[in-house]
Amino acid sequence: MKICVLQAPYADSTQALAINDPSFPDPAMFTSQHEFHHRYINKATANAQIDAAVAEGFDMFLNFMWGQLEDTVAGIEATEYLESLGVPIVGYQSKVLRRSKLDFYNAAKKSGLPVPARGADMKFPVFVKPAKMCASMFIDERSVCKNQSELDQQLARINEYLAPGRKEAAATIANHCNRSADGNGSAHVNGSDHDNGSVNGNRIAHVDGSDHVNDSANVNGVAHFDGSDTDIVVQEYIPGRDYSVILIEMGNTPVALNPTTYRCPAINAGADFMTFDIKFHPEMREELLVRCKDPTLFDMLRNLAERAWHVNQMAGNSWGNVDIRVRASDGKPFILEVNAGPAVFYRWEHEWEDIVIRETFPGGHRALVNVMINSRLQQLGKHKIKAAPVAKVFDSFSTTYESYLGTMASNYEFLIADYDYSGTMFELGSGTGKFSRMLHEHQRKRKDGIELSTIVGNDVSEQMVQKNPIPETYKEVKIGPLQDVIMDTTTSFDHVVCVSTLQYLDEVEMCAVLVRMFQLAQKSVTISVDEIPDSHNEAWVKAGFPFLQVKNHLQLVEGFGVPRGWRVGRRVRKFGWTSPNTGHNIDTVLFRFEVLPPL
């Protein structure tokens, strides 16, 4: 694919973020599968630059424009304009960029998610931070306030820090017709839950809604600050440890990856929280959690992150990450914020969350790019359109399909006889059910009393499924393109199997499906890869069926690598099948991947 990568360059190279974050994310450093073209979009000229980029005819846009209204870099408005043009986009969505920390906290409280107390519910010490900034901007050692005096001083400081951004936001709002001002001069930003306090001139943020910070109440050590109408967050401080969880959208399903924690620089080893200076220290690193060391913590963090994704209305945003702090005294978690995207695709010297992708995401960065593209195409309904004529062809010969299996059935028998598929199994491209029927037959003949596997099937052809002579073989059969069905499957299985089907996927779909297979399988993954000659596809084109062209994915599978925690149990080439239409003999390579015991 020809992909346009939209970047947001800093207008002022002396800005703190520009100095500490000099590089731009670049997927081209991690994969040569696609053609990447970077376009650097300036806030003032964004629409014209985006029009020019769209005119170049890119297949997909990867959006890294992150700026808020308060920033001098392209972001919300530029993304809204891009979205209005109807081009396919992966990455940041404007609706997600608009949501502030306060929007999330209000939604989280309503939904029952654990977040730090605010307003009348909180007690000192409290933590003060901007509601919209990223990268720990304006967070330093004074952000934790132990009493009202410290809070007043920190509010005065942060108001001073935020003043330039407020003026920038006011100017931005004034230039757009979908922004309006209320009778008191407070700017309203459409599309947010309560942005009417995001621009308040040079006024100080109010602890109780009054005009003076010192009018705030402090009764029995309780700090009263309702920041719902400001661009400042004041919340109860949680002593504890910080964790981060990346989420990747697999189709329509947010999947939390391996959580991380932070290894602070030696000079900041005793730090209680992440300041801007600590976050951008060259020795700062993220470290992977190992599940077997604390499975309860590991699973809790992932579960909370996925719940936070839904509460923050992140659907369609491709990715995100969630910051969680676990209180030291009792192990209770608190969600600190949900970010529009992780810091990935960076050079190694500026690495943050890239370690998660490199070490734990099946297929690494290359696969991540394909997953994001595949998910957007699924959300746009492209896979169903593509699969419809193929399904129609298989519907037409569903009654005679099994008569053409021939050697394929002997390959099924080889796999079933040599390997264990007991427990639960997900069979993709199950067709008329031949593989699973043979598996149950084999299990019935065994003398060790093994129970029949519980199997969920899938096929794009409803007629093929209906021609299964023993439909009770399957607990359920999901109809639809396998590249959609597997993405939206959230149940884990002991085994995932796909034989004689993957050739109908393109390279992007195949890579994404492999990722999801390894995520869902708990014990094994079994696939067959057909070595399709070019002459086979040429025959289909000549016959007037170009949509039946298929792919030889052998190089892709072997280049995908073996994910962490897995091994290749078997790789064997066998004769696969003879095409009843083109007459070509097709060899197939059978792969069996197996989970390694935890270290």
N, C-alpha and C positions, 0 to 999 in steps of 0.2 A: 504494500500500500504506500501511497504517497501522502505523508502525514505532515501537517503544518503544526509546529510547536509554537504556541503563543506565549511569549515571555513579557514580563513587566519590568523594564529597566528603571533604575532609580533616577529620579530627576535631579537629585543633589547627591553627588558622590561623597559628600562629607557627612551624610546621615549615618547614625550609628549602625543601622542595619546594612547599609551599603558597604561600610568598612568591614563589618564582621561577616557578611554573607556576600562575598564578591562574585561567586560563581553562579551559574544558572543550571537547573536540572537539565540533563541531556541524555535521553534514552539511547541515542546513537552510540554512546560509549559502551553499551551493554548488548546491543544486537545489531546485526546487519541485515536482518530479514526485511525490514521496511526502510523506506527512504524518508529521512527526516529533514525538514526545512524550518529553520528558526526565523520567526518574525518578531521583532522587538516593538511592542506597542506602547506608545506614549499616551498618557491620559488626555492631553489637550487635543491630540490629533487621532484619537483611537478609531473613530468611525471611518475616516478616509483610509487609514491603514488596513483596517479589517476588510473594507470593500475591495481593496487591492489584493489582499490575500485570498479572499473568496474567488475573485476573478481568475486566479491561477489554477483553479480546478482541482484542489486537493480532495483526496478520498475521505479524510478524517481530520478533525482539529483536536489537538491535545492542549487543553487550556490550563496554563499556569499563572494567569492574571489574577492576583490575589488582593489587590488594593481595596481598602474600605473608602467610604466617602471622605474620611479624615486624612487619607494618605495622598501623596502626590504621584503615586504610581497607578497604572491602569488596573482596574478590577471590576467592581460591581457594574458600573454603567457600561463599560466596554463589553463585559460578558452578556449583559442584557441585550445589547445591540447585536452581538454575534448570534445569540439565541433567536432573535427576531428574524434572522435570515434563513432559518430552517436547514442549516447545514448540520451534519452529524458531528457531535462534540463528545469527547471524553474529558474527564477532569472536573474542575470547579464549575458549579452551577451558581447563578446569581442569587437564587433564593436561599442557598446555604451561606453564601458570603454575607448576605444581609443579616443573618441571625446572630445576635450578640450573645455574650455569656449570660446576660440577664434574661434573654428570651429562653435560653436553655434552662436556666435555674427555675424560672416560673413554670415551664412545662414539666420539668422533672419533679417538682414538688407536687404538682397535681397528679402525676402518674405514680407517685410513690417511690421514685428512684432516690437513693441516698445521696444528698448533696449537703455541703456545709450550711449551717443555720445562718439566716439573715434576718435583718430587722429586729423585732421584739424578741425573737427566739434565740438570738445569739448572745454570747458572753465574751468578755475579754479573756485572752488576747484575741484580736481580730486581724484579718488580712485585707489589705487594700490593693486593688489592681484595676487597670482599665477594663472596661467591658468589651472593648472591640479590638484592641491591639493584639498582635501575635508575638511569639518569640521572647516572652517575658519582658517585653518593653516596659520601662519605668518601674520595674520591680528590683528593689535593692534591700539592704539589711534593715531599712526603716519601714518596710512594707508590713511587718508585723508590729502591731500597736498594743501595748500592754494596758493602756489606760486612755481616758478621754483626752487628756492633753496631747499624748502622742498621736492619737487619731486626728485631732484637729490640725496638728502640724502637718501630718502626712497628707491629709485632704487638701490643705493649702498648697503643698508642694505639687501634688499630682494635678491639681487644677492648673497650676502654672505650666506643667509639662504638656498638658492637653490643649492649652489655648491655641497654639498654631494649627493643630489639627481641626479644632472646632471652626476656626476661620476658613480653613480649606473646605470643610464640609459645607459650610454656609454658602460659600461661593459656588460650589458644585451644584447644590440644590437650586440656587437662584437661576442657574443656566438650563434647567430642565423643566419642562411644562408639567411633568407628573409629580412635581414636588410643590408643596404649598406651605404657607406660613399661617399660624393661628393668630388670634387676636392679641396675644401677649408677645408676639414676636418670636416664639419658640418654633423652630423648624420641624416640620413633620416629614418623615421619609416613608413613602408608601411601600407596603410589602413586609413590614416588620410589626411585631406585636406591640412594641412601645418605644419607638425610636424618637418620640417627640421630645425627649430630653437629651438626645445625642448631641445637639448643638445648643449650648446655652451661653454663648458669648464668653465673657470673662467672669461670669458668676461662679461662685464656689458651690460645689456639690453639697446638697443639704442633707443632714443626718435625719431630719424629721419632717422634711417638706417645707420648712420655713426658709427665711432669707438669710439666716446666719448659722454657721456651723456651731457656734458656742451655745445655740439655743437647744441643742440636742439633749435628750434625757439620758440620764445614767443612774438608774435606780438599782441598788443592791448589786452593783457590779455588772449589770446588764447593759451592753451598748446598744442603743436604739439607732438604727440607720436603715431606712427603707430606700434602697437605691433604685427602685423600679422606674423612676423618672429621670435618671441621670445616665451618664456614660461611665460611671465608676461603680465598681463592685466592692462592697464591704461585707465580709462574711466571717464567721467564726473560724479562727485558725485551728487547723488539725495537726498536732504534732505526730509525725509518723514518717513513712517512706513513700516515695513517689514511684508510680509505674505508668507505662504507656502501652497501649494496644492499638495496632494498625487494623483497620477493617478494609477488606476489598469486596466490591460488589461482584458476586458471581451470578450473572443474569440479574434476577431481581432479589437475590439473597445476599445480605451482608454477612461476610464470614470473618470472624475475628482470628487474627494470626497469633503467633507466639508472643506472649507479653515480654516486655523488657523492663529493666530498672536502670538506674544511672550509677556510673562510677565517676565520682567527682574528682577533679584534679587534686593532687596531694596537698596543695596550698589551701584548698577548701574542703578538706576531708571531713571536718566537723560541721559543715553547713547543714542547716535544718531545712532549707528549701532552695529552690532553683531561682537564682537571680539572673539578670541579663548577662552579667560578666561571667558567671559560672557556666551558663549555657554555651557561650561562645568561646570559652577557654580552649586552646588547642589540645589540651589533654582530656577534655571532656569526652566520655564514651557512653554508649548504651550497651548493656549486657543482657543476653538472653536468659530468661528463666528456664530452668529444666524441670519439666513436669513431674518426673518421678521423685524429685526432691520434696515437692509440696503440691501434690495434685489438687488439693482443695483450693489453695490460693490461685493456682494456674487457671483452673476451670471457672472460679468465681470471677476473675478479672475478665476473661473472655465473655462470659455470660452478661456481665454488667455492660461491657462495651457494646455488645449487640443490642441490648435494650436501649442504651443511650442513643445509638444510631437511629432507632425508630422514633424515639421521643423527640429528637432534634430534627426530624423530617428530612433525612439525608438521602432518601430514595432518588436514584438517578445521578448521584454525585460521583460515582465510580469508586471513590475511596474516602478515607478519613482516618483520624486517630483520636483516641480518647485517653485523657489523663486522669488517673485515679490515685488517690492517696489512701493508704491503709493506716489507721490510727495505731500507734505503738502500744497503747495501754490495753486495748481489747481486741485488736485485729479487725475492727469494723471498717469497711471501705466507704469512701466518699468520692463521688465523681466531681472532678474539678472543672473540666471543660471538654467540649467536643470540637475538634479542629477540622476545617474543611478538607485538609489533605495532609499526608505524611511528608516528611522531608526525605525523598528518595530520588534516585538517578543523579546523585552528586559524585564528584571526584572523591577518591578515597581520603584525601586530606581534610575534606569537609563532611565526612560521613556522619550521618545521624541514624535514621531508621533503615538505611540500606542493608545493615547487617541482618535484619529480619528477612528481607527478600533473598539475600544471597545465601543465607544459611538454612532457612526453614521453608521458604515458599517453593513448592515443586517446580522445577524448571527455571527458577531464578528470575532475573529481571526480564529476560526475553519472553518468558511465559507470562509475566505480569502485563506486559504491553499487549499481548494477544488476548489475555483475559479481559482487559478493559475494552478492547475493540469488540470482542465477541459479545460482551454483555450489552454494549450499546446497540449492536445490530439486533440482538434478541429483543431488547426493549422497543426497537423500532419495527419489530415484526418481520424482519428480513429473512430469518431462517424458515419461518412457516411458508413464506412466498416461494422460497427456493426449493423447499422439500415437497411442495404440493404436486408437481408433475411426476416426481419420483414415486410418491405414494400411490398415485393413480396407476402407474405402470405395475407396481407390485400388487395392487388390488386386482389387476386384470389377470394375473396368473397365480393368484393365491391358492387355487385349487390344485395346481400341478407343481407348486414350488418344491415340495419335498422330493419329487422324482428327479430333480436336477442336482440334489445335494451330493450324491456320489461319494467321492473321496472326502468331502468335508465332514460327513458323518463319521468316518473312521478317525479323523482328527479329533472330533469331539470325544470319541471313545478313548483315544489316547490320553487326552487331558483328564477325563473323568477317572480313568483307571489309575493314573499315576499320582493324582493330587487330591487333597482333602478339600471339599467344599461344604462341609457340614456347618450347621448354624444358619445364618441369614445370608442371602445372596441377591445382588442386584444385577440383572442381565439386560444389557442395552442391546437394542436391535434383535429382540428375541424372536421375531417372525412368527412362525407357526408353533414355536415352542419345542423344537426338536432337541436342542441341547439340554434343556431342563428336564424334559421327559426321560431322556437317556440317563441323566443324573439320578433321578428318582428310581428308575428301574435298577440301576447299579446299586443304589443304597438299599433297596428292598432285598437284593440277593446277598448282601453282606450278612455274616453270621455273628457280628459283634453287637447287634441290637441298636445300631445307630438310628437316630430319628431322621426322618426326611427333612431335607433343607427347606427353610421357609424362603420362598423366592418371590421377588417383585420383578416383573418384566416391563419391557418398553418396546414399542415399534411405531414407525411413522405410518404404517398401513393398517387400518382398522380391519380390512378384510383378511389380512394375514392372521391377525389375532383371532378372528372369529373362526378360522379354519383349523385351529388347534383341536385335535381330537380328544385331548384330555385337558380341558381348560382349568380344571381344579389344580393342575400343577402349580399354578401361580396364585399367590395370595391376592395379587393385584397386578394389572397391566396398565401402564400409563401410556396413552396415545399421544404422539407428537414427535417432533425432531429430537433426536437424542441429545443434541447440543443445547437444546432448551431444557429438556426434562431433567437432565443430570444437574444442571446449574441450580434449578429451583428445588432440588431434593435436599432436604435437611436431615434426613434420617441416616445414621451410619449403618454400614453393613459389614459383616465379616469378610465377604468377598464381593468384588465387582468384576464382572465378566463381559466382554464384548468380542464376539468372533464373527468374521465375515461381514462386517458392516462399516468399519471406520474409513474405508476407502471412499465413502460418499461425502466425507468432510473435506473442507479445504484446510490449508495449513494453519490459519488462525483458529478455526474451530477445533481442529485436532489437538493443537497445543493446549487450548483452554479445557477441553474434555479430559486430557491426561491429568492436568492439575486437579480437577475436581474428583477424578477417580481416586487419586492418592489421598485426597482429603477425606473422602467418604469411607474408604476401605480400612478395616481394622486388622485384617490378616493377610489378604492377598489381592492382587490385580492380575487378571488374565486377559490378554488381547491377542488378536491375530492381525498381522499386517500383510496385505496382499501386494505382491510385486507386479504391479500392473505395467505392461509394456505400452509404449506410445501407440503402437499399431492398434491396440484394443480401443483406445479412445478415438483414434482416427476413423475406425470402422463405425463407431456410434455417430460421429459427426456426419459421415457420408450417408448414413441411413436416416438422417434427419432427427436424431435424438441427442443433441449436444448436451442436454441436461443430465444425461446418464454417463457422462465422462467421470472417471474416478481417479483417485490419487494413490501413488505409491509413497507411503509415509515412513518407509524404513529408515531413511536418513534422518528424518525428523525425530523419530522415536529414539534412535541411538544417540543423537545429538542432545536430546532432552536431558539425559543423564539420569542417574539413580538418586531419588530424593533421600535426604538425610533420614536415617532410621529404617531404610529398606535395603534389600539386596535382590539381585537377579537370581531367581531360583532355577530358571531354565530358559534357554534360547535355542530353538531348533527350527530348521527349515524343512518343510515338507511340501509335497505336491498338494495343491489346494483344490482346484476345480477347473472344469472346462466350461467356457462360456457357451450357453446354448444358442446364443444369437450371433456371436462373432467367431466362435470356434477356437478362440485362443486358450491355451493351457496356462494357468496361473499358479505360480508357486506362492506359498504363504509362509511367513515366519511367525512362530508361536512364542509369545513371551509370558513368563510367569514371574511376577514380582512378589516378594514376601517380606513381611514386617520383621525387623530384627528385635530380639529381646531388649528391653530397656537396659541402659548401662547402670 
